[in-house]
Amino acid sequence: MSRAVLLALSFVFIFSQGLWAADAEVEELRKRVEELEKRQDGQVVSEEPSHKKVHPVHSVYGLTVSGGITITGHGVSDTKDVDGQNGAAALSADLAIESPIGEKGRAVIVFDFQRGAGIRNLPAFFLSPNGNPTGYNADIESFNEPRVQITQAYYEHSITDSLTIAVGQLDLTGYFDANEYANGERAQFMANVFVNNPAVEWGGSADFYSPGITLAWAATDRVGLSVGAFDGDGDYADTFDNPFLMAEAGLKLSPGGREGNYRAYYWYRHKRTGSDVANLADPLDTELEKAQNSGIGISADQPISDVMGVWFRAGAQRERVAQFDRFLGAGANISAPCGRPNDHLGFGYGAAFMGGTYKEYLRNNTSADPGTEHYFELYYNYALSHAAIDEGIHVTPDIQYVINPGGDKEAGSLFIYGVRLQAYF
C-alpha cells in the first residue's frame, strides 16, 4: 500500500473519530439543557403535610418553592354581646421551601406572615388564636406583628418505601385528623370547628406548631398507621416532661366502588400552661393545670357520586378537664356546581356538647344558661379563570350561623358573613 493511501486512510479515521466525539459532546450537552429546562419549568405537587392546603410548587435546581396569600373580611350581626367592632379583615401569606437531601430525605422550612387579629369582641369561644374549641376564621394565627415567622422547619426521611420519619418544628394538625372535605381553611371551611376536631386538646403553640417527631407506616395500600410525640405547649421548655402524644390508624374502604378514607385516633396531653388555663372546665381550679387529658376521635370522608362527597368527624375527651367534652360534625361537598368544573360548594354542621364540670362552674359563678353549641357554615369556592382548587385565584363567599355561642343560651345567636380571596403562586 502506498504512503499516500496510508495517509488518506489515517486522515479518514482521525476525522471520523473527531466527528464521533463531537456528536457525543453535542448529545451530552443536549441532555443537560433538557434537564435544566425541566428543573426550571417543571411543576410538581407538594405533599407538604399542613393545615394549610397543599398546592403545586415550582422547581428550580432541585429546590421547590410554593406559597399563597389569603385576604379575609368578616362581619357579624344578630347577637346581644357584640358591642362596637362589628367587622374586621385579616391578611396572611406563607412561603414553603423544600430541598432534597440524598435520595430519600428532604428538608422543609415554612415562613408565615399574619396581620389582623380578627373580630375580638365575640363570645368567649370565638376568640383567636386557633387553639380555642371554635372560632370563625381558622386562617388567623396567634401572632399579629409586622415580621415573618418561621412556623415549620423539619427533616423527613423515607426509611423504607412504606416507613417515613419526620423530626423538627412540625404542624401537628398536618399529620393527624385529616379529611378530604373539611380540613383546609384556605380552600374549604373557614370556621375552626370544621378544620380540626375541637374535642382534641391539641398540643404545641396556640397555632399547633411544636418540636416533635412523627412516624408513618403504610402497612398496605389500604391500611396506614401514624404516631407522634410533641412538646405539649410548643415552647421548647420541659419538652420531655410535658408531652402531647397521638396515634392514628387509617383505612381506605370502597363502598359502592368509590374509595373513601376512615381514620380513628387516640391522643394524650400531660398538662397545660398559660392561656390554656382559661379553657379548663373549672378555671378557678388551679390543680387542673397539671391534670392529664386524653381522648379519642374519628374522621371520615366518602364520595357518593361523581360530584358529591360527605364527611363526618367526632371526638370525646375528659369532661373533668375540658369545657366541651364531646363533638359531632358532618357535612357535604359538591364539585362543579352551576356547571363550573373547578368550583366547590360546602356545607357543615357541628355540635359541641358541654361537660358536667363546666356546667356546674357556669351555674355557680356566672349568669350563663348552659347548653349545646350548634354551628352551621355554608361556602362557595369560585375559581377565577377556571383554576384548580389549589392553583390560581379563588373567591369564597361564606356564611356562618351559631346558636348558643360558647354554650350559653343567654348569648343569643350569631350570624357571621364574610369573603376570602386566595391566591396561590
C-alpha positions, -999 to 999 in steps of 0.1 A, spaced: 0 0 0 14 34 -10 23 61 15 -4 83 0 -31 57 6 -20 52 42 -21 89 48 -55 92 33 -69 63 55 -53 78 86 -69 111 78 -104 95 73 -100 75 106 -90 106 126 -117 127 111 -144 101 118 -132 98 154 -135 136 157 -170 136 143 -180 108 167 -165 127 197 -182 159 186 -216 141 182 -212 126 217 -204 160 232 -234 176 215 -257 148 227 -244 152 263 -249 190 261 -285 185 247 -293 162 277 -280 187 302 -301 215 286 -332 194 287 -326 186 324 -322 223 333 -353 232 314 -373 205 333 -360 219 366 -369 254 357 -402 249 341 -415 217 356 -441 217 383 -446 190 410 -473 186 436 -461 192 472 -471 165 497 -464 190 524 -484 180 555 -501 210 570 -534 225 579 -526 248 550 -540 231 519 -512 218 497 -508 232 462 -484 230 432 -449 242 437 -422 254 413 -390 235 410 -357 253 403 -323 235 405 -336 209 430 -354 234 453 -392 235 454 -409 267 463 -447 273 469 -467 300 486 -500 317 489 -517 349 500 -550 349 519 -572 380 525 -604 377 545 -631 400 557 -659 393 581 -689 410 597 -712 399 624 -748 406 634 -777 392 654 -761 390 688 -765 407 721 -729 405 730 -711 423 702 -705 460 711 -685 483 689 -664 462 665 -688 445 640 -663 436 614 -626 430 607 -602 420 579 -570 399 580 -542 391 557 -518 361 558 -490 349 535 -470 317 535 -439 305 517 -426 269 518 -391 260 506 -381 223 502 -347 208 493 -339 171 487 -313 155 510 -298 125 494 -321 100 476 -346 95 505 -347 127 525 -359 163 523 -356 194 544 -385 218 546 -389 253 560 -421 273 561 -424 311 566 -457 328 576 -468 364 578 -500 374 596 -517 408 600 -551 414 616 -564 397 647 -600 394 635 -631 403 654 -621 404 690 -653 411 709 -673 379 702 -684 355 729 -658 336 748 -654 306 724 -650 327 693 -616 342 700 -583 339 681 -560 320 681 -569 287 666 -563 268 699 -598 276 711 -625 250 705 -643 272 680 -636 304 660 -649 319 628 -616 322 609 -591 294 612 -566 312 589 -559 338 616 -527 329 635 -520 340 671 -492 363 660 -502 397 646 -470 417 640 -451 432 611 -425 404 608 -422 370 592 -424 339 614 -408 305 609 -436 282 617 -422 249 604 -386 236 599 -381 199 597 -363 169 581 -382 140 566 -367 107 556 -380 76 539 -366 47 559 -382 22 536 -408 25 508 -436 23 534 -420 38 565 -413 76 569 -400 97 598 -402 134 603 -384 154 630 -382 191 638 -407 220 642 -439 205 629 -476 213 624 -494 187 645 -527 190 625 -509 182 593 -502 147 604 -535 137 622 -572 142 618 -571 148 581 -603 150 560 -607 153 522 -637 177 525 -632 195 559 -595 203 566 -582 232 546 -591 267 558 -578 283 527 -599 264 502 -628 248 523 -645 258 555 -632 289 575 -646 280 609 -621 262 633 -648 237 642 -647 223 607 -610 224 601 -598 202 630 -616 183 658 -624 208 686 -626 178 711 -588 173 708 -568 194 732 -540 199 706 -505 203 719 -480 228 706 -483 265 704 -516 284 701 -514 276 663 -504 239 668 -467 242 659 -443 223 681 -410 205 681 -416 168 678 -412 136 658 -437 115 637 -435 81 622 -459 70 594 -462 34 582 -482 24 551 -488 -12 561 -507 -19 528 -523 2 501 -554 5 523 -540 5 558 -518 30 575 -506 38 610 -491 71 623 -477 80 657 -463 113 670 -447 128 701 -446 166 706 -438 193 731 -471 199 750 -470 237 747 -445 242 719 -421 265 738 -391 240 738 -391 241 777 -398 209 797 -402 192 763 -400 157 777 -419 164 809 -449 178 792 -456 157 761 -485 156 737 -488 121 721 -511 109 693 -516 77 673 -539 72 643 -550 43 622 -562 49 587 -583 26 564 -594 30 528 -628 15 520 -647 14 487 -685 11 494 -703 13 461 -670 12 443 -659 47 455 -628 49 477 -632 68 510 -609 75 540 -617 64 575 -594 74 604 -595 67 642 -571 82 667 -562 84 704 -543 113 720 -528 122 754 -518 156 769 -498 157 801 -507 192 813 -512 228 801 -499 263 810 -505 299 802 -536 309 782 -547 273 781 -559 276 817 -589 297 805 -602 268 786 -604 245 816 -637 230 828 -632 250 861 -609 280 855 -608 285 893 -593 251 900 -556 256 896 -549 219 900 -565 213 866 -534 229 850 -515 198 859 -543 174 851 -538 148 824 -562 149 795 -569 123 768 -595 114 742 -605 96 711 -617 107 677 -627 97 642 -627 114 608 -642 101 576 -647 113 541 -666 94 514 -676 103 478 -711 91 470 -712 103 433 -690 119 407 -697 153 421 -707 148 457 -689 137 488 -699 135 525 -678 138 557 -681 131 594 -660 139 624 -665 131 661 -645 132 693 -646 128 731 -623 139 759 -623 141 797 -652 162 809 -635 169 842 -607 188 823 -624 201 792 -653 225 788 -667 208 758 -661 171 762 -679 158 731 -682 169 695 -701 157 664 -698 173 629 -709 163 594 -714 179 560 -713 176 523 -691 188 494 -704 194 459 -679 197 430 -686 216 398 -719 233 409 -735 256 383 -716 237 356 -683 252 366 -658 223 369 -634 238 394 -659 254 418 -668 238 451 -698 242 474 -696 231 510 -720 228 539 -712 217 575 -730 213 609 -713 208 642 -725 204 678 -702 209 708 -716 193 740 -707 209 773 -693 187 801 -708 184 835 -679 201 854 -681 232 832 -719 233 835 -716 234 873 -689 261 871 -711 283 850 -742 279 872 -722 287 903 -701 316 891 -719 332 861 -754 341 849 -750 319 818 -775 292 810 -755 262 798 -765 245 766 -752 228 734 -735 250 708 -748 245 673 -726 257 644 -736 259 607 -714 270 577 -720 273 540 -694 284 515 -689 287 477 -654 285 463 -655 304 430 -624 297 408 -613 326 387 -602 316 352 -612 280 359 -582 274 381 -580 241 400 -588 243 437 -551 246 447 -540 269 419 -546 304 407 -571 328 423 -603 319 442 -630 340 458 -651 323 485 -683 339 500 -690 324 533 -718 325 559 -719 311 594 -747 308 619 -742 299 656 -768 290 681 -758 292 718 -723 305 711 -699 294 738 -725 270 751 -745 299 766 -782 301 758 -783 337 771 -757 348 744 -783 347 717 -772 337 682 -745 349 658 -747 355 621 -713 358 606 -708 367 569 -675 371 550 -654 366 520 -620 350 513 -596 359 485 -570 332 480 -541 334 455 -515 307 450 -481 312 435 
